[in-house]
């Protein structure tokens, strides 16, 4: 029964993974449409504000035109009264009125030109934005139709997956199904994984040996203690990565040995460089130790050897050497 449950969970994993993916896509699709709606809404709001500013400018232009016309009329009226002037005082006063009217006329004319230029620029911007809004609204409608079509297709696919899910879940424990669905949602569509060589392939963590043995025994559904995914033992991978050396490995190591390698060089006697006959005697060892050097240095300094040192050392040096009385006398001298 456990093995049947494992197989059902494997099938259910694919179904739930596709199901949850499609559900997320259905939720995401309207968000792209909402973004375009927001863009169109901002464009319309900006257009309304700019249109209000355009109307204000248009009113100022109309007002300036009226004022300019009044200033022109005043100037012309004062100029027509020049022929009726009889005194110098009246002439000065009328001349001042004409001058003031001319200055107002020039001022209104300059302001009118500036406002008319600004009004034309605003009109052009409004036309561009109006055209952009119209284009964005058309794209919005196309996007809405496309999203509706894709949503419908995904819903049909979702219905098919739900039918397959209903066919798969019978016989599975409800608590296990609840946990398994939560794992699929939180673990990016992966809820059941094999164990290979004592390692969970879901999180790549080394599992305790007893736990691996329990999974292999398949007495109950077990969850990885590290990633919480359902685990099962992969029988087809047993000993696939076994550590050790095979016969082929030994042959490969044998290739590393040099054919010209001389084993005699590493014999014990060859390494020492001596045979039994060439052993160093104690006397030769004494000569090598440096005692003779100190004696020779003492002799060079004029020191005289004692009687005990002269004869005994020479006699003890080699048992094969024979000394007669004359030799002893010479040594004493």
C-alpha positions in Angstrom: 0.0 0.0 0.0 2.8 2.4 0.7 4.3 1.8 -2.7 0.9 2.5 -4.3 0.7 5.7 -2.3 4.1 6.7 -3.5 3.2 6.2 -7.1 -0.1 8.1 -6.7 1.9 11.0 -5.1 4.3 11.1 -8.0 1.3 11.4 -10.4 -0.4 13.9 -8.1 2.8 16.0 -7.9 2.7 16.7 -11.7 -1.0 17.5 -11.6 -0.8 19.8 -8.6 2.3 21.5 -9.9 0.6 22.4 -13.3 -2.6 23.3 -11.4 -1.0 25.8 -9.1 1.1 27.3 -12.0 -2.0 27.9 -14.0 -3.8 29.4 -11.1 -0.9 31.9 -10.6 -1.0 32.7 -14.3 -4.8 33.4 -14.1 -4.1 35.7 -11.2 -1.2 37.5 -12.9 -3.0 38.1 -16.3 -5.4 40.8 -15.0 -2.4 42.6 -13.4 -1.0 43.5 -16.8 -4.4 44.8 -17.8 -4.6 46.9 -14.6 -1.2 48.4 -15.4 -2.5 49.6 -18.8 -5.7 50.9 -17.2 -3.6 52.9 -14.8 -1.5 54.3 -17.6 -4.6 55.4 -19.5 -6.2 56.8 -16.4 -3.1 58.9 -15.7 -3.0 60.2 -19.3 -6.7 61.2 -19.1 -6.1 63.0 -15.8 -3.1 64.8 -17.2 -5.2 65.7 -20.3 -8.0 67.2 -18.2 -5.6 69.3 -16.2 -3.8 70.6 -19.3 -7.1 71.3 -21.0 -8.2 73.4 -18.0 -5.0 75.4 -18.2 -5.6 75.8 -22.0 -9.0 77.2 -21.3 -7.6 79.7 -18.8 -5.0 80.8 -21.3 -7.6 81.1 -24.0 -9.7 83.4 -21.7 -6.6 85.6 -21.1 -6.0 85.9 -24.8 -9.6 87.0 -25.4 -9.4 89.5 -22.5 -6.1 90.9 -23.9 -7.6 91.3 -27.3 -10.5 93.4 -25.8 -8.1 95.6 -23.9 -5.9 96.0 -26.9 -8.9 97.1 -28.9 -9.9 99.6 -26.2 -6.4 101.0 -26.1 -6.4 101.5 -29.9 -9.8 103.2 -29.8 -8.6 105.6 -27.0 -5.5 106.5 -29.0 -7.5 107.1 -32.2 -10.1 109.2 -30.3 -7.4 111.4 -28.7 -5.6 111.8 -32.0 -8.9 112.9 -33.6 -9.2 115.6 -31.0 -5.9 117.3 -31.9 -7.6 119.4 -34.5 -9.9 120.9 -31.9 -7.1 122.1 -29.5 -7.0 125.9 -29.0 -4.5 126.3 -26.1 -1.1 124.9 -25.3 -2.4 123.5 -22.0 -5.0 121.5 -23.7 -2.5 120.3 -26.2 -0.1 119.0 -23.5 -3.0 117.2 -21.7 -4.2 115.6 -24.9 -0.7 114.6 -26.0 -0.3 112.9 -22.6 -3.5 110.9 -23.1 -2.4 109.8 -26.5 1.0 108.7 -25.2 -0.6 106.7 -22.3 -3.0 105.0 -24.7 -0.2 104.1 -27.1 1.8 102.6 -24.2 -1.1 100.5 -23.1 -1.7 99.4 -26.6 2.0 98.3 -27.0 1.9 96.5 -23.6 -1.4 94.6 -24.4 0.0 93.7 -27.8 3.2 92.2 -26.4 1.2 90.2 -23.7 -1.3 89.1 -26.4 1.5 87.8 -28.6 3.1 85.9 -25.7 -0.2 84.4 -24.6 -1.2 83.4 -28.1 2.1 81.6 -28.6 1.6 79.7 -25.3 -1.9 78.9 -26.3 -0.8 77.4 -29.5 1.8 75.2 -27.8 -0.8 74.0 -25.3 -3.1 73.2 -28.1 -0.5 71.1 -29.9 0.3 69.2 -26.7 -3.3 68.5 -26.1 -3.7 67.1 -29.5 -0.7 64.8 -29.1 -2.0 63.6 -25.7 -5.4 63.1 -27.0 -4.0 60.9 -29.8 -1.9 59.0 -27.3 -4.9 58.3 -25.1 -6.9 57.1 -28.0 -4.0 54.7 -29.0 -3.6 53.4 -25.4 -7.4 52.8 -25.2 -7.2 50.7 -28.4 -4.3 48.7 -27.0 -6.2 48.3 -23.7 -9.1 46.8 -25.5 -6.9 44.5 -27.5 -5.1 43.4 -24.3 -8.4 42.9 -22.5 -9.6 40.6 -25.4 -6.3 38.7 -25.4 -6.4 38.2 -21.6 -10.0 37.0 -21.7 -9.1 34.5 -24.3 -6.0 33.3 -22.4 -7.9 33.1 -19.2 -10.6 31.0 -20.8 -8.0 28.6 -22.2 -6.3 28.3 -18.8 -9.6 27.7 -17.0 -10.3 24.9 -19.4 -6.9 23.4 -18.7 -7.5 23.9 -15.0 -10.8 22.0 -15.2 -9.0 19.0 -16.9 -6.4 19.0 -14.2 -9.0 19.0 -11.5 -10.7 16.0 -13.1 -7.4 14.1 -13.1 -6.9 15.1 -9.5 -10.3 13.7 -8.6 -9.3 10.4 -10.3 -6.0 10.2 -8.5 -6.8 11.1 -4.9 -9.2 8.3 -3.9 -7.5 6.1 -1.4 -5.1 8.8 -0.1 -5.2 10.0 3.5 -6.8 13.5 3.8 -4.2 14.7 6.2 -1.5 13.5 3.8 -3.2 15.3 0.9 -3.4 18.5 2.9 0.3 18.4 3.8 1.3 17.4 0.3 -0.6 20.3 -1.3 1.1 22.7 1.1 4.5 21.3 0.2 3.8 21.6 -3.5 2.8 25.2 -3.1 5.8 26.2 -1.0 8.5 24.1 -2.7 8.0 25.3 -6.3 6.0 22.3 -7.5 8.2 19.6 -5.9 6.7 17.5 -3.1 8.1 14.0 -3.4 11.7 13.2 -4.1 13.9 10.0 -4.1 16.8 9.2 -1.7 20.0 8.3 -3.5 23.1 7.1 -1.6 21.7 8.3 1.7 21.1 11.9 0.3 17.8 13.6 -0.1 17.7 14.8 -3.7 15.3 17.6 -2.8 17.6 19.5 -0.5 20.9 17.5 -1.0 21.3 16.9 2.7 22.8 13.6 4.1 20.2 11.7 6.0 20.7 9.5 9.1 21.3 5.9 8.3 18.3 4.7 10.4 16.0 7.1 8.6 17.2 5.8 5.3 16.6 2.3 6.4 13.1 3.2 7.5 12.4 4.8 4.1 13.7 1.7 2.4 11.5 -0.5 4.5 8.5 1.4 3.2 6.3 0.8 6.2 4.9 4.4 6.3 5.1 7.7 4.4 8.1 9.7 5.7 9.1 13.3 5.2 12.6 14.6 4.9 13.6 16.2 8.2 15.3 19.1 6.4 13.1 20.1 3.5 9.8 18.4 4.6 9.3 16.7 1.2 7.9 13.2 1.0 10.9 10.8 0.3 11.1 7.3 -1.1 13.9 4.9 -1.8 15.3 4.8 -5.3 15.8 1.1 -5.9 17.2 1.6 -9.4 20.2 3.6 -8.0 21.4 1.1 -5.4 25.2 1.0 -5.3 25.3 3.3 -8.4 28.0 5.5 -6.8 29.6 3.0 -4.5 33.0 4.2 -3.2 36.0 1.9 -3.7 38.3 0.5 -6.4 37.3 -1.9 -9.1 39.5 -4.2 -11.2 39.6 -1.5 -13.8 40.8 0.9 -11.2 43.7 -1.4 -10.3 44.7 -1.8 -14.0 44.7 2.0 -14.3 47.0 2.3 -11.3 49.3 -0.3 -12.8 49.9 2.0 -15.7 51.6 4.4 -13.4 54.5 2.0 -12.7 57.6 2.6 -14.9 58.8 -0.5 -16.8 62.4 0.6 -16.4 62.1 0.7 -12.6 65.1 -1.1 -10.9 63.9 -2.9 -7.7 67.5 -3.8 -6.8 68.2 -0.2 -6.0 65.9 -0.5 -3.0 67.4 -3.6 -1.5 68.4 -3.2 2.1 72.2 -3.9 1.6 72.3 -1.7 -1.5 70.8 1.1 0.4 73.3 0.7 3.3 76.2 0.2 0.9 77.9 -2.4 3.3 78.2 -6.1 3.5 78.7 -8.2 6.7 82.5 -8.4 5.8 82.6 -4.6 5.7 81.5 -4.0 9.3 83.3 -1.2 11.1 85.3 -2.4 14.0 85.3 -0.5 17.3 88.9 0.7 16.7 88.0 2.1 13.3 84.9 3.7 14.9 87.2 5.4 17.5 89.5 6.7 14.7 86.4 8.2 13.0 85.1 9.7 16.2 87.8 12.4 16.4 89.8 11.2 19.5 92.8 10.7 17.3 92.6 14.2 16.0 92.7 15.5 19.6 95.7 13.2 20.3 97.5 14.4 17.2 96.9 18.0 18.2 98.4 17.3 21.6 101.5 15.7 20.1 102.0 18.6 17.9 102.0 20.9 20.9 104.8 19.0 22.5 102.9 16.9 25.0 104.4 13.5 25.9 102.3 10.4 26.0 102.0 8.4 29.2 103.3 4.9 29.5 99.9 3.5 29.9 98.6 5.3 26.8 101.5 4.3 24.6 101.5 0.6 24.9 98.0 -0.4 25.8 96.2 1.4 23.1 98.5 0.0 20.4 98.1 -3.5 21.7 94.4 -3.3 22.0 94.0 -1.9 18.5 94.3 -5.2 16.6 94.7 -8.8 17.9 96.5 -9.9 14.7 99.5 -7.5 15.3 102.6 -9.1 17.2 105.0 -7.0 19.2 108.4 -8.0 20.5 110.6 -6.5 23.2 112.4 -4.3 20.8 109.2 -2.8 19.7 108.2 -2.1 23.3 111.6 -0.4 24.0 111.1 1.8 20.9 107.7 2.7 22.1 109.0 3.6 25.6 111.7 5.8 24.0 
